[in-house]
Every structure is written in structure tokens, then in C-alpha cells.
Amino acid sequence: MVGRVLNGKVALVTGAAGEIGTATIALLAERGARIVAVDRDAQGLARAIRSLPASAEALAITADVTRDDEVASYVEQTVARMGSVDIFFNNAGIEGDIKAIPDYPLDTFRRVLDVNVVGVFLGMKYVLPVMYRQNAGSVINTASIAGLIGSPQIAAYSASKHAVIGLTKSAALECANTNVRVNCVCPGQIDSRMLSSIINGLAPDGQPLPESKVLERTPARRLGLAREVAGVVAFLASDDASYVSGSSYTVDGGRTAS
Ligand SMILES: NC(=O)c1ccc[n+]([C@@H]2O[C@H](COP(=O)([O-])OP(=O)(O)OC[C@H]3O[C@@H](n4cnc5c(N)ncnc54)[C@H](O)[C@@H]3O)[C@@H](O)[C@H]2O)c1
């Protein structure tokens, strides 16, 4: 029985106002974790934590993950209020523009790397010292299947997610002599705003692609659900994953299996 296997653990989650972040704080809270939810979208954060149980002692912090001072502050506030950071879901991300490389604006390219790579780096820069002091902790970064395979029209996003996998493996090795683990999840096509934005951007004539076309290369023949990503995050956060570090877990209905 899964039950409340995360009882009392403190879970710090970025991008918590987004679809995967919101589904994950709900599941971690259901399994007993106390929740610190971080996002740059204050209204979205308020919505995301509204239905969490009282046992989650939810704290919402509005912060931009690309800002060194704001990342330092969300980590400090978490420790001050909750006493530890046991689980860190380093998840905030953006898709950027959907354009071929010759047409891709440089400022968007830089922004995608800033949020998806620098944001993930800064999160670990401030959380890992806390976990080292505790000699315990689980970091789960959000990469993507776009970090495992090439993705035309979203080269910046794909490059950023390849970088997240590199950061994950390197951090896991840096943690090797500690009781801290670092892994990442690689979601595939999750039924969400971000997926719609990418699919609509890829449509040649601006018309949404038929679902059959979207699912053509997905063996499961359906989109994934945010809570199916959350389930893998909850596993990696738990002691059931005590020998798992440096791994990239695909949650993609078999999309990258062939
Ligand atoms: N949805 C998918 O199909 C899919 C697939 C693979 C990977 N992912 C990844 O999963 C993660 C979550 O995606 P989602 O589908 O929930 O997207 P989403 O857009 O619903 O959520 C992303 C959240 O990150 C927040 N955010 C963006 N920039 C930020 C910043 N600078 N500082 C703080 N917060 C910021 C946004 O406000 C938003 O709430 C992302 O890293 C994304 O790349 C999503």
C-alpha cells in the first residue's frame, strides 16, 4: 500500500502553478508531504494550493527561478518555515517559440536556456547544500523526451532539456558519497497547455493537428496525464527509490522505446 509514505517530508516544488507541478503537489500531499510551492505566477500558485489538505501546511512563494537572489530566498524561506528540504522537484520550464533554427529569435533562445537550464542549476546550487547538511534528500529535475531525441522547431527547448539530463547526471555523481539522490523525469506528450502550444505551433497552416496524427508515434496511443508524471516523481522522492540516482525516467507511453 502506498499510503502516506512521505509523511512529514518537506517537498519544495517549482513550476507548481503549472499542470505537472500542480498534479505533483497534490499527489505528494496525499502521500503525507508538507508542501512549498514556487512559481512566478502568484494567482496560479494560489489556485494550485487551494485544495491541498491542511496536513500539507502549504506555503506559496512567488519567485522567478532565473533570479539568483529569488532562488536563494525561496530555499531560505523553506528551511526557516519547514526546517528542511527533503524532496526538491525542480520543474519550472517554458517551451519557447516553435520555429526552425534560421527563424528562431536569439532572445527567445536565451530565455529558454535561462529558465530551463539556469533555473534548474540555481535550484540545485541552493538546495544541495541544505540536503548535504541533512545528509538526506531527493532531487527530481524535469527534463523531457526532447532531452533524449532531436525535436525540430523546438531546438532551444530540446537543447535545454538535453542540458537538464547532463546536469542531473553530473549532480548525481557529485552526491555519490552522500545520502542525496538526483534523478530526472522525461515526460512525453502530456495532455496539457504546453503540449497544445507546441502542437499548434507545429501545425503548418495554423490548424490544430488531428489527435491521430499527434499520437502516430506513441505506442500507448493516448496522451499522458500530469498525474502519471507525478506518480513517477513521488516514487523517486520516496525511500523505495533509495538505490536510484543519476537516472532519467521516461513517462512517454513508449514513445522513445524504439
Ligand atoms: N506538458 C508536457 O507535455 C511536458 C512534456 C515534457 C516536459 N515537460 C516539462 O514539464 C515541466 C512542467 O510543464 P507543464 O506542462 O506543467 O507546463 P506549464 O506551463 O503548465 O507549467 C510551467 C510552470 O512554470 C512556471 N514558470 C515558467 N517560468 C518560470 C520562472 N522563470 N520562474 C518561476 N516559474 C516559472 C510557469 O508560470 C508555469 O506555472 C516543464 O519543465 C516542461 O518543460 C512538459
PDBQT file of the ligand as one rigid body, heavy atoms in Angstrom, charges set to zero:
ROOT
HETATM    1  N1  LIG A 301       3.411  19.257 -20.777  1.00  0.00    +0.000 N 
HETATM    2  C1  LIG A 301       4.194  18.412 -21.407  1.00  0.00    +0.000 C 
HETATM    3  O1  LIG A 301       3.752  17.694 -22.318  1.00  0.00    +0.000 OA
HETATM    4  C2  LIG A 301       5.638  18.300 -20.995  1.00  0.00    +0.000 A 
HETATM    5  C3  LIG A 301       6.419  17.305 -21.628  1.00  0.00    +0.000 A 
HETATM    6  C4  LIG A 301       7.752  17.200 -21.268  1.00  0.00    +0.000 A 
HETATM    7  C5  LIG A 301       8.299  18.022 -20.309  1.00  0.00    +0.000 A 
HETATM    8  N2  LIG A 301       7.521  18.978 -19.726  1.00  0.00    +0.000 N 
HETATM    9  C6  LIG A 301       8.160  19.830 -18.726  1.00  0.00    +0.000 C 
HETATM   10  O2  LIG A 301       7.431  19.755 -17.522  1.00  0.00    +0.000 OA
HETATM   11  C7  LIG A 301       7.591  20.958 -16.781  1.00  0.00    +0.000 C 
HETATM   12  C8  LIG A 301       6.219  21.464 -16.377  1.00  0.00    +0.000 C 
HETATM   13  O3  LIG A 301       5.483  21.680 -17.568  1.00  0.00    +0.000 OA
HETATM   14  P1  LIG A 301       3.881  21.900 -17.584  1.00  0.00    +0.000 P 
HETATM   15  O4  LIG A 301       3.336  21.064 -18.666  1.00  0.00    +0.000 OA
HETATM   16  O5  LIG A 301       3.342  21.792 -16.216  1.00  0.00    +0.000 OA
HETATM   17  O6  LIG A 301       3.886  23.406 -18.114  1.00  0.00    +0.000 OA
HETATM   18  P2  LIG A 301       3.107  24.688 -17.548  1.00  0.00    +0.000 P 
HETATM   19  O7  LIG A 301       3.396  25.793 -18.493  1.00  0.00    +0.000 OA
HETATM   20  O8  LIG A 301       1.710  24.320 -17.219  1.00  0.00    +0.000 OA
HETATM   21  O9  LIG A 301       3.882  24.931 -16.171  1.00  0.00    +0.000 OA
HETATM   22  C9  LIG A 301       5.145  25.544 -16.095  1.00  0.00    +0.000 C 
HETATM   23  C10 LIG A 301       5.145  26.456 -14.889  1.00  0.00    +0.000 C 
HETATM   24  O10 LIG A 301       6.454  27.021 -14.748  1.00  0.00    +0.000 OA
HETATM   25  C11 LIG A 301       6.278  28.372 -14.371  1.00  0.00    +0.000 C 
HETATM   26  N3  LIG A 301       7.462  29.145 -14.769  1.00  0.00    +0.000 N 
HETATM   27  C12 LIG A 301       7.894  29.396 -16.037  1.00  0.00    +0.000 A 
HETATM   28  N4  LIG A 301       8.973  30.187 -15.979  1.00  0.00    +0.000 NA
HETATM   29  C13 LIG A 301       9.227  30.429 -14.669  1.00  0.00    +0.000 A 
HETATM   30  C14 LIG A 301      10.206  31.185 -13.988  1.00  0.00    +0.000 A 
HETATM   31  N5  LIG A 301      11.159  31.875 -14.646  1.00  0.00    +0.000 N 
HETATM   32  N6  LIG A 301      10.178  31.213 -12.638  1.00  0.00    +0.000 NA
HETATM   33  C15 LIG A 301       9.217  30.547 -11.945  1.00  0.00    +0.000 A 
HETATM   34  N7  LIG A 301       8.251  29.820 -12.549  1.00  0.00    +0.000 NA
HETATM   35  C16 LIG A 301       8.262  29.764 -13.895  1.00  0.00    +0.000 A 
HETATM   36  C17 LIG A 301       5.052  28.843 -15.120  1.00  0.00    +0.000 C 
HETATM   37  O11 LIG A 301       4.475  30.009 -14.510  1.00  0.00    +0.000 OA
HETATM   38  C18 LIG A 301       4.148  27.617 -15.036  1.00  0.00    +0.000 C 
HETATM   39  O12 LIG A 301       3.289  27.673 -13.914  1.00  0.00    +0.000 OA
HETATM   40  C19 LIG A 301       8.392  21.909 -17.670  1.00  0.00    +0.000 C 
HETATM   41  O13 LIG A 301       9.747  21.877 -17.300  1.00  0.00    +0.000 OA
HETATM   42  C20 LIG A 301       8.196  21.302 -19.042  1.00  0.00    +0.000 C 
HETATM   43  O14 LIG A 301       9.244  21.638 -19.926  1.00  0.00    +0.000 OA
HETATM   44  C21 LIG A 301       6.214  19.128 -20.038  1.00  0.00    +0.000 A 
ENDROOT
TORSDOF 0
